[in-house]
Amino acid sequence: MVDEYIRKQDAVDAVDAATQDSTENRTHSFRAGQARSASRIKALPAADVVPVVRCRDCKHLVGTFRGKLYCRHNCGIVGPKENDFCSRGERKE
């Protein structure tokens, strides 16, 4: 299963938006809990992720050869699929 990564600010905004509907019913302790939640989200370490270039968007993918996709990079993937990626991918211009 692939993990999904979110921006910290999006998570904080979601916590804030969850309480916008019932402003009259918010208690002091609820608002304090909301502030603690937002602080904890902001304190989380960033995920160690990098953007990837899928083969379908890579400039090294030149078409098909004998019915298979073909990567022209000298260290490229042999018989890549459109959703594959490698560390040598460069986005088409």
MARMARZA-721618 format. One record per atom (N, C-alpha, C): x, y, z. Coordinates in steps of 0.001 Angstrom, whole numbers, plus 500000, padded with zeros to 6 digits. Layout:
BEGIN
XYZ
...
END
This chain:
BEGIN
500847498817500000
500000500000500000
500889501242500000
500562502178499173
501344503401499055
500844504408500084
501776504995500848
501411506041501797
501136507324501045
500240508126501594
499974509423501005
500577510473501922
501241511454501352
501876512503502116
501079513781501955
500938514513503064
500210515776503038
501106516877503565
500785518089503197
501522519227503740
501020519498505152
501921519930506029
501538520220507411
500430521260507467
500556522312506661
499559523376506708
498186522866506299
498114521912505372
496824521339504989
496180520612506170
496991519915506976
496463519218508148
495974520220509195
496733521279509418
496310522321510362
495019522964509882
494925523252508601
493707523841508043
492515522905508220
492741521600508097
491662520634508284
491175520633509728
492098520737510682
491704520820512098
490884522081512324
491335523190511762
490602524449511919
489223524385511266
489145523813510076
487877523751509348
486869522851510044
487346521844510760
486444520914511440
485646521596512531
486119522722513021
485426523409514109
484662524638513651
484721524975512391
484065526190511895
482542526085511920
482002524877511845
480554524705511744
479813525015513043
480449524813514176
479731524965515450
480458525940516373
480516527194515990
481270528167516776
480638528422518135
479294528315518265
478659528584519549
478966527500520567
479168526274520105
479354525147521010
480809524909521400
481717525719520914
483123525523521248
483389525976522679
484022525108523421
484404525463524784
485874525851524800
486274526427525927
487683526810526058
488587525587525936
488211524464526566
489061523268526517
489124522699525098
488027522830524352
488034522348522967
488985523185522123
488930524505522280
489828525382521529
491283525127521908
491532524850523186
492895524553523631
493378523246523005
492488522251522933
492849520982522291
493140521169520809
492359522023520179
492575522318518755
493937522963518567
494293523899519431
495593524564519326
496726523570519559
496569522650520526
497602521633520774
497754520716519563
496620520339518966
496680519477517774
497444520158516648
497144521421516405
497832522158515338
499320522269515644
499678522510516908
501093522608517285
501817521287517068
501162520195517420
501794518882517238
501985518554515764
501010518915514943
501147518676513502
502330519469512956
502440520726513371
503545521568512897
504903521038513345
504940520346514495
506202519834515031
506629518513514386
505753517880513627
506097516606512995
507237516785512001
508136515808511902
509215515919510910
508655515781509498
509316516413508584
508894516324507186
509191514925506655
508347514440505781
508583513149505141
509769513272504189
510548512229504107
511720512221503226
511280511743501843
510761512651501055
510247512309499734
510865513219498687
510921512732497477
511387513536496351
510401513341495205
510236514346494370
509359514171493214
509991513208492219
509171512422491563
509668511500490548
509080511865489199
509767511452488162
509276511629486797
508890510248486298
507622510039486026
507146508765485495
507653508613484062
507833507376483656
508339507118482297
507496507815481233
506188507851481413
505319508477480398
505630509958480213
506239510614481239
506560512035481180
508045512298480990
508835511243480778
510292511376480724
510780511608479292
511782512463479181
512328512760477854
513127511592477282
513523510631478110
514301509490477628
513425508393477015
512128508443477250
511221507463476651
510976507885475209
511396507051474264
511347507462472868
510288506741472046
509550505851472624
508523505163471862
508586503674472092
508188502932471078
508131501481471224
509132500803470303
509568499637470721
510443498784469928
509955497363470141
509508496726469052
508949495377469130
507794495288470125
506954496308470124
505760496304470958
505969496712472404
507186497062472802
507457497481474169
507988498900474170
507728499602475286
508282500941475416
509800500853475468
510453501913475041
511912501908474956
512475503162475593
513434502970476496
514137504072477153
515514504180476525
515873505383476070
517146505539475376
518313505885476311
518053506097477601
519139506397478534
520015505157478673
521333505327478692
522229504167478701
522090503325479971
521545503892481052
521296503121482278
519802503020482556
518991503212481550
517545503243481733
516942501871481972
515655501871482215
514904500654482487
514687499896481181
514843498584481234
514574497741480064
513087497412480059
512407497745478976
510974497466478863
510125498158479907
510284499482480076
509521500175481123
508034500222480800
507241500373481836
505800500613481691
505590502115481904
504443502635481506
504197504078481582
504302504631483000
503903503866484009
503929504352485389
505240504067486111
506199503403485460
507501503158486075
508263504466486199
509311504441487026
510202505592487149
511568505099487600
512580505933487386
513927505601487844
514605506880488313
515791506748488839
516499507916489367
517068508811488268
516994508380487027
517563509156485922
516500509928485123
515268509842485552
514169510483484821
514304511985484742
514029512528483568
514008513984483363
512745514330482611
512011515291483156
510716515669482586
510870516229481173
509921515832480294
509893516383478931
509590517878479029
510106518621478096
509849520070478079
508623520393477291
END
